């Protein structure tokens, strides 16, 4: 092979090498983009799962409490016409849920009860929402017990934080279409609705990526008030 041919062959090999490097760079770049997209989608799905899981825990807790309750306040949560629930604010004064749980004591003979004594005791359950220093809302649950004579026992009142980090949490009930008068006589008014919104910040990308979840749920009050309540 002549010197000229050897130089041409070396140049051709160098050109082949450069083309190969470019092709590999394109392949690796495409693979990286696919991997990056997959990781982003997986992270977003995981973050949304965390938010939805937190919300579902609150829904489950509220559902159990409402199903075990016997009475619902006539004022809290407020009644709204369908469509007006979107105008309700988390900071609204009426934005709370007030329930009553009754615990029967069947060991007592109601015929032997004295004065105003009853064969059951009750507890008033109040859910309320408060804004925290980070401008998000926390959901609180208060339990105020009453004695057998119907007197509250404020020293035994218990309060706990049920959940934090809400952007919005609203309680409401629907008015019967065209209904007027005493709302507690409307059967559908025993359905309790709550709307919530929560946003989480991606810890791997602070200040840039946020994941938001919205949920509307409802629970029907199953219990009933005892005779002479």
N, C-alpha and C positions, 0 to 999 in steps of 0.2 A: 504494500500500500504506500503510495507516494505521500510526501509530507503535506501536500495540498489536500489530499483526500482525508488524511488524518485530522487536519484542522477542521475540515467541513464536518467530519463525523463527530468531533468533540463539540462543535457549535450546535449541531443537531441534537446531541444528547442533552446539552444545557437547556435548549429550548423545550425539549420533552419534559425535563425536570421542572422547569418553571410552570409549564402547563399543568403538570401533575400537582404542583403545590397550590396553584389557583383553584383547581378542581377540589382538592382536599379542604381548602379554606372555605369554599362555598358549602361543601357537605357538612363540615363542622359547624359553620355558621347557622345553617338550616336546622341541624340537630339541636344546637343550643337554644335557638328560638322556640323550637317545639318543646324542649324540656322546660324552658322558662315559662312558656304559656301554660304548660301542664301544672307546674308548681304553683303558679298564680291562681289557676282555677281550683286546685286542691286546697290552697290556703283560704281562698274565698269561701269555698264550700264548708270548710272546717269552722271558720269564723261565724258563718251564718248558722251552722249547726249549734254552736255554743249559745248564740243569742236565742234561737228558737227553743233550745232546751231550757234556758233560764225562764223564758216566758211560759213554757208548758208547765213547769213546776209551780208557778204562781197560779195558773189556771186550775191545776189539780187541787191545790190547797184551798182556793176559793170555792171550787165545786163541792168539796167535802164539807166545808163549813156551811155553805148554803143548804145543801141537802139535809144536814143534821139540824137545821134551824126550824123553829116553829112559827115565827112571826117576822114580819118585815116592817120597818118604819114607814109611816105614811109620807114622810118628807124626804128621806134619804135612801136611795138616790133619787134625783129629781125625775119628773115625768116630762117627756118631750114628744112632739109630733114627729112622725117619720120624716127624716130629712134634716130636722133641726139638730140632731145629735152632733153634727159636724161643727156646730157653733159653740159647743160646750168647751170650756177651758179647764185645764188641770188645776189652775189656781182658783177656780170658782168656789165660793163659800159653801155651796150645796154639794160639792163633789166629795161625797163620802157614802159609805154603805153601813147601815145600822141594822143588825139582826138580833133576834132574841132566841136563845137556846133554852129549852125547858128540860130539867132532869127530874123524872118522877121517882118518888120513894114509895113503892108499893107495900113497904113494911108497915106504913101508917094506916090506921083505920080512920078514914075520912069522917066517920060519924063521931069519933071521939076528939076531933080537932077543936081547939079552943079559940074563940075570937076570930081573928083574921088569918090564923095559921092555915097553910095549904099543904097538900100532900105532894108538893113538888117545890123545887127551887128553880131559879132561872139565872141566866147570865146574859148580859148585853154585849154583843160583839160589834166593835166599830172599826171599820177600815178607813183610813184617811191617808192623804198624800201630802208630803212636805218637800219643799225645794231645799237642796243642800248647797254648800259653798261652791261646788263645781257646777252649779246651775242645772243639774239633773235632779230628778225626783226620786224619793224613797217611799215605799209603801209600808205603812205601819198597821199593826193589828193590836187593838186594845180589848181586854176582857174584864168587864166589871160584874162581879157576882152579886146576887141578892139573896137574902135569907128567906126562911120559910114564911115570913110575914110580909114579904115583898119590899123590904127595905134594902137599899144599896149598901154595899160594904166597900167603901172607897179605899180603905187601907189594904184590901186584898186585890186591888186592881193591878193587872199585869199588862205590860206593853212590850212588844217585840218588833224588831225590824224584819219584815218579811222579804223584801227585795230592794235593791238600789240600782241606780243608773238608768232610770226611765227618762225619756224625752217627753213622754206624755202618758197619762193614765187617767181615764175618765170613766165614771160609773153613770148609768142612766137606765130609765125604764121608758117604754113606749106607751103613749096614750092610745086608748081605743079610738079608731077613726070615728069622728063625730061624737065621741063620748063626752059627757059633761057631768059635773057633780062630784060626788065622793069617789075618788080614784081607787080607794082600797076595795070597792065593790066590783071592779073590773077584773075578770078572771085573768086576762093576759098580763095584767099589771104585776103578777107574781113572777114574771120572767125578768131576770136581772142581766143587764148587758154591761160589758166593760171593753173599752178600747185602749190599747197600749201600743207604744212605740219605743224601741230601744236601739241605740247606736253604739257600736263598739269600735275602738280604734285598733288598727293593725299594729301590733307591737313591733313587727319587723319593718314597718314603714311609717314611723310616727309623723303625724302632721300631713300625711298625703292620702292614705287609704282608710276609708271608713265603711263599715258594713251596717246596714240598717234593716230592721225587721218590723213589720206592722202586723197586728193581730186584733180581731174583733171576735169575742166569744159571748155566749149567754148560758145561764143556768136557771132552771126552774125551781122555785121553792116547793119542796115536797111536804114539809111538815104542816101541822095544824095546831091552833091554839087549844089548850085544854079548856073544858067547861068552867066558866067562872073566872076566866083569865083576867 
